[in-house]
Amino acid sequence: MNPLAQSQFKAPHGLPVYFRTTGQLHLSDATISLDEMVFRQKRSAESNLKELIWLCRERYWYALKLIHPRSYPPDSLFDREALDLGEFYLPWAELCALYRRLVFEPQIDLFEAQRERELRKWHRFLEKECFERVTKCPEWTRCVLETAGLLETHSPGREVHIVEMFDAITENVEDRYGREIEPRKE
């Protein structure tokens, strides 16, 4: 070892020297690739859809108590066995694909862990663009509960179907984020 190196890295007298030898992060530990984002969206699809349904159930129950304070909600509203997610998967997958195409940024950020940033953006997107929009509209709330099988009465002439609801969300997302990535016309 070079004698000069010892003097440069020597700690002041009386202070201990600590070297971190384990737990060192690699640059790839703070990044998330497109493939991993797809994996995470697919893995969490069922839990995210159930969260949407439970939010709609709470909204429906609150509205029912507001309108008819002494009435009881239908038993099917609380029947977890009746829950059917079959019709939700295709529109949900299309919404996830649209998110990845328009919003997801695989660019590495030098000042923030890109993985945490992108996962936080995804959860914020779900809360604002999907969950909040669905629970604000009574027709959409009822549509979600009927499609999930939690409400027995399927309105024969219901105005909104689950695919149309997700299409409206998709159009809003395309309007909001799509303009940002369009190339400039010169």
Rosetta blueprint (number, residue, H / E / L):
1 M L
2 N L
3 P H
4 L H
5 A H
6 Q H
7 S H
8 Q H
9 F L
10 K L
11 A L
12 P L
13 H L
14 G L
15 L L
16 P L
17 V L
18 Y L
19 F L
20 R L
21 T L
22 T L
23 G L
24 Q L
25 L L
26 H L
27 L H
28 S H
29 D H
30 A H
31 T L
32 I L
33 S L
34 L H
35 D H
36 E H
37 M H
38 V H
39 F H
40 R H
41 Q H
42 K H
43 R H
44 S L
45 A H
46 E H
47 S H
48 N H
49 L H
50 K H
51 E H
52 L H
53 I H
54 W H
55 L H
56 C H
57 R H
58 E H
59 R H
60 Y H
61 W H
62 Y H
63 A H
64 L H
65 K H
66 L H
67 I H
68 H L
69 P L
70 R L
71 S L
72 Y L
73 P L
74 P L
75 D H
76 S H
77 L H
78 F H
79 D L
80 R H
81 E H
82 A H
83 L L
84 D L
85 L L
86 G L
87 E L
88 F L
89 Y H
90 L H
91 P H
92 W H
93 A H
94 E H
95 L H
96 C H
97 A H
98 L H
99 Y H
100 R H
101 R H
102 L H
103 V L
104 F L
105 E L
106 P L
107 Q L
108 I L
109 D L
110 L L
111 F L
112 E L
113 A L
114 Q H
115 R H
116 E H
117 R H
118 E H
119 L H
120 R H
121 K H
122 W H
123 H H
124 R H
125 F H
126 L H
127 E H
128 K H
129 E H
130 C H
131 F H
132 E H
133 R H
134 V H
135 T H
136 K H
137 C L
138 P H
139 E H
140 W H
141 T H
142 R H
143 C H
144 V H
145 L H
146 E H
147 T H
148 A L
149 G L
150 L L
151 L L
152 E L
153 T L
154 H L
155 S L
156 P L
157 G L
158 R L
159 E L
160 V L
161 H L
162 I H
163 V H
164 E H
165 M H
166 F H
167 D H
168 A H
169 I H
170 T H
171 E H
172 N H
173 V H
174 E H
175 D H
176 R H
177 Y H
178 G H
179 R H
180 E H
181 I H
182 E L
183 P L
184 R L
185 K L
186 E L
